[in-house]
């Protein structure tokens, strides 16, 4: 079962508890640019939203790109040695399933892997 939702905070938390990475908003799984949702077009707001909904606050960077005439956002999650939790207190880790698709799983903060 995947615990990552379309909300950025869960996905960034998953990436923060691995080796960092990128999350693209406005890009579909098949790579097609669909554009940012209206509520994500203010990327400065995204930075604050992610920081305030993670513990300790996760500081990411966001870059906007124009692809196929639509605006998308690249969220860059840094590598960290500190476990990051969601505002609900969940610790998540991103991994690749056997079929090659990504998922986020719960991890025990005592057993950081």
Secondary structure in CASP SS format (residue, H / E / C, confidence):
PFRMAT SS
TARGET T0000
AUTHOR 0000-0000-0000
METHOD secondary structure of the structure
MODEL  1
X C 1.00
X C 1.00
X C 1.00
X C 1.00
X C 1.00
X C 1.00
X C 1.00
X H 1.00
X H 1.00
X H 1.00
X H 1.00
X H 1.00
X H 1.00
X H 1.00
X H 1.00
X H 1.00
X C 1.00
X C 1.00
X C 1.00
X C 1.00
X E 1.00
X E 1.00
X E 1.00
X E 1.00
X E 1.00
X C 1.00
X E 1.00
X C 1.00
X C 1.00
X C 1.00
X C 1.00
X C 1.00
X E 1.00
X C 1.00
X C 1.00
X C 1.00
X C 1.00
X H 1.00
X H 1.00
X H 1.00
X C 1.00
X C 1.00
X H 1.00
X H 1.00
X H 1.00
X H 1.00
X H 1.00
X H 1.00
X H 1.00
X H 1.00
X H 1.00
X H 1.00
X C 1.00
X E 1.00
X E 1.00
X C 1.00
X C 1.00
X C 1.00
X C 1.00
X E 1.00
X E 1.00
X E 1.00
X E 1.00
X E 1.00
X E 1.00
X E 1.00
X E 1.00
X C 1.00
X C 1.00
X E 1.00
X E 1.00
X E 1.00
X E 1.00
X E 1.00
X E 1.00
X E 1.00
X E 1.00
X C 1.00
X C 1.00
X C 1.00
X C 1.00
X C 1.00
X C 1.00
X C 1.00
X E 1.00
X E 1.00
X C 1.00
X C 1.00
X C 1.00
X C 1.00
X E 1.00
X E 1.00
X E 1.00
X E 1.00
X E 1.00
X E 1.00
X C 1.00
X C 1.00
X C 1.00
X C 1.00
X C 1.00
X E 1.00
X E 1.00
X E 1.00
X E 1.00
X E 1.00
X C 1.00
X C 1.00
X H 1.00
X H 1.00
X H 1.00
X C 1.00
X C 1.00
END
